[in-house]
Amino acid sequence: MKSESEPARITPYEVGIPGRDFATRVFADIRAEAEARGVDLTDPGAFLLLGEVGRAIRELQGDERGGDSVHYLGAFLFHCLHFGAAGEPLFVLEEDAARHLVGPSRVEGWGGDLPALAGYLQLPRNLFWSDAGAADAPEPLDGVFWTRSSLDTLSLLVALGMRSGRPGLSLVEIPPAPLEVAGRWEASIPSPRLGRSRSSWVASSPISPLRRPRWSRKCGRPGRSGRKRARHR
């Protein structure tokens, strides 16, 4: 049975970035430093070493500093900067398309083309969950940021735990993979808190809808992000 279309939800960009003024100021400072130092902003490792990135991370952390938050917030800022530069493209994966893509069918012959250099793929609400084990409650997967990074690689950042009554979100970074093999890429996702494995589906399946040639687009630019809807045809 075909699922009902669901409107796009609020994105991690809107949850984690404290306003347009912050984004404009911080990303301009990061770009200025990168230009002055000759740093490639599409290199995730070099991005994290920028002084302005460190300042932005400390501003986001507030009083809660330490632990793994520097790494995860750095990855978040990396994807948010490129997401904003690309025009905030948001692709909504509908439930029937998601179920088809995790089924036995495969899309072959992908040449590494992406609908945008960066964007966010929003998954159907509460359809996919992390497997955190008995020591922690599973978290719903909200979606995946992608950025075409340096040396023709694809960087992904998974967002989890965006639900009412729970402030913030969880982030899981996937190491960059060469675009030429990204269509066949599978990897488990470590939990930032437990060191356990999450569902291996997340690392491979988000690439499939990004490489499909047919999209159904919603006109206009509601809210903060450009909405595009992916359907199975």
Secondary structure by P-SEA (a helix, b strand, c coil): cccccccccccccccccccaaaaaaaaaaaaaaaaaaccccccaaaaaacaaaaaaaaaaaccccccaaaaaaaaaaaaaaaaaaacbbbbbbcaaaaaaaacccccccccccccccbbbbbcccccccccccccbbbbbbcbbbbbbcccbbbbbbbbcccccccccbbbbbcccccccccccbbbbbbbcccccccccccccaaaaaaaccbbbbbcccccccbbbbbbcc
